[in-house]
Amino acid sequence: MNSKKNMIKTLNGFNTGQIPVTPHWWGLYKFELCGVLQDYSREALAWSLSGSELAEIDSYFYEMFHPDMFHLTTGASKITESLAISVDKKRIFEAVYDLESYSVIDEYVAAFYEDKSTTIESGVFDHIKILSDKYGSNSLLFLNEGNPISWILDPHGCVGFENGLISMLEEPDKMEYLIHECYSALLPRMEALQSMGADGYIGSETYCSADIMSPDLYRNLIFEPQKTFYTSIEQIGLIPITYFLGNVNPLIEDIKKLGVKGLMIEESKKNFRLDVESIYDKLEKSMCLFGNLDSVKILQNGTINEVVDETIRQTKACNKGAFVMSNGCPISFATPQDNIKAMIENVRNTDI
């Protein structure tokens, strides 16, 4: 059974006898691996690449480690906006911050979310088409992007973090409308992604976990737009996975109803504990859980023995199917290649 078939069966809850394994390789590490970057000082260079240049970097990582899936970033757009459009978008972006009206929200969504054809023409998924043609018969290709709530509540987002949380309490109807419209407007982009050869989509859900807002606030304003989005992209033909950052413990029952095939989680941090065994048991194979080996403490700074020990601990705890061994956050700079290989090879050599 090749990686693609094994991943598909695992994502559907089956125990295949071989736990899939993949590093969390969204992010900048693959650019360091190829010699494009040495640190964060030239980060903009990484995000300026697209097409064959970006495909070569993803191919290099894949050929080095042979993970069980591609975990891809978005390429740079080939479309250059005119000065007039940039100025108008800046005006709209600033106007929506105050949630002046529903019409301003409509104007924001229309200006910042592209249709399917424009997305394809922009070239942001050109590398995915190249990789799909080369590896698509043997491996699943997933794109990972920040979902609308991440950009609405980001400190540099259209409503901002503090202002956004206040607005969710003082202007709940407008915030719910904004969130719903943004998730809906993302669907044409998902259609473009599917048409370019991707198998699935990983939506990073940031700023909506229980360490940031109450579970009730999440359920009242965010859950339904997310659920509609994930169920819709499965209908489009993509495998839906959510990377739910922060403390997910009080939200597990909600996440089980989102309509996703997989859940990725962070490492324990900020005084909350994300125990893989506990979360795996609570999910009851309603979706596939990805492991959360600590990307810095263990994968970057730990010994090979520490990597192996944690890998064994997680795979033994979650060995009944619907589990993919992984690390919790994107691989960080200076992570030893041998540690990444140790995680992968240990899983591949372990009988379950």
Secondary structure, 3 states (H helix, E strand, C coil): CCHHHHHHHHHCCCCCCCCCECCCCCCCHHHHHCCCCCCHHHHHHHHCCCHHHHHHHHHHHHHHHCCCEEEECCCCCCCCCCHHHHHHHHHHHHHHHCCCCHHHHHHHHHHHCCCHHHHHHHCCCHHHHHHHHHHCCCCEEEEEEECHHHHHHCCCCCCCHHHHHHHHHHCHHHHHHHHHHHHHHCHHHHHHHHHCCCCEEEEEECCCCCCCCCHHHHHHHCHHHHHHHHHHHHHHCCEEEEEECCCCHHHHHHHCCCCCCEEECCCCECCECCCHHHHHHHHCCCCEEECCECHHHHHHCCCHHHHHHHHHHHHHHCCCCCEEECECCCCCCCCCHHHHHHHHHHHHCCCC
